[in-house]
Amino acid sequence: MSVRVLLYTCNADLRRLIAFALKKQTVLFFTSDADDCLYKLTKTSPQLIILHDDSNVSPIHSIVEKIRIAALFGTIKILVIAEKNEPLLYADILKKNDDDIIFLPVSANAVNSAVQQLMQQPALTSKKDLDFKGLTIQPDRYTVRVREAEYLLPKKEFLLLYLLASSPGKIFSRDEIMESVWEKNIVVGNRTIDVHVRKIRQKINMNCIQTIKSVGYRFTNID
């Protein structure tokens, strides 16, 4: 059975090497743009994403964070191909069993072996409940529990709430929210985000989403 793989790299030589290494057991999709990577993630539903960490192009940590959010309701494994042999740089973004890292220079055999080992490992679920005082956000069911009440939110409202609640205190700009919650080819205005936030506030009836004027929103501690 073929594995669907999305490869993100701007290096033509590395792209050819990986295409050769994986030609027998994968359906391979390519991209060299961070935004296009997220767009193709939603369109191709890959089981594995191979990310070439070239810090001159786009910070890998930012891309991985966006992949985690975009792939909230599915398990996607990540293989990072790094320029520098410094594994501690990636300790905070790579998950045991779900992810792996190899360092350049690499051979076709090394890439093939890393992919096979990674895909044979049992996947850890990416569906993580977020628990706060009086509030539980459950991604496997699109539901929010507020004390004893349970609310089923539409997908965009839920993803917006989950995005904010995944990093309490962090201010998310409107652009970040649009990139994470809406698809690349969908035109979304500021008013759309405001309406979604208002609906969330009305439904859960909790003062946990703070508006940062002219910037965006953040999830605040619940008293």
PEZILIN-V952937 format. One line per field, one symbol per residue. ss: DSSP state (@ for helix, = for strand, . for the rest). psi: psi as a letter, one per 40 degrees, with the letter a starting at -180 (. if undefined). A space follows every 50 residues. Layout:
ss->???
psi->???
This chain:
ss->..======...@@@@@@@@@@@...======..@@@@@@@@@@@...=== ===......@@@@@@@@@@@......======....@@@@........== ===....@@@@@@@@@@@@@.........===..====....====..== ==..@@@@@@@@@@@.....===@@@@@@@@........@@@@@@@@@@@ @@@@....====...====....
psi->hihhhhhhiehddddddddddeddeihhiiiehddddddddddefidhhh hhggeechhdddddddddddfdfihhihhhhidhggdddedeehhhddii hiiiiiiddddddddddddeihiiieghihhihehhhgdeefihhhbeih hhiiddddddddddeeghdhhhiddddddddiidehhhiddddddddddd dddefigehhhhhecbiihiih.
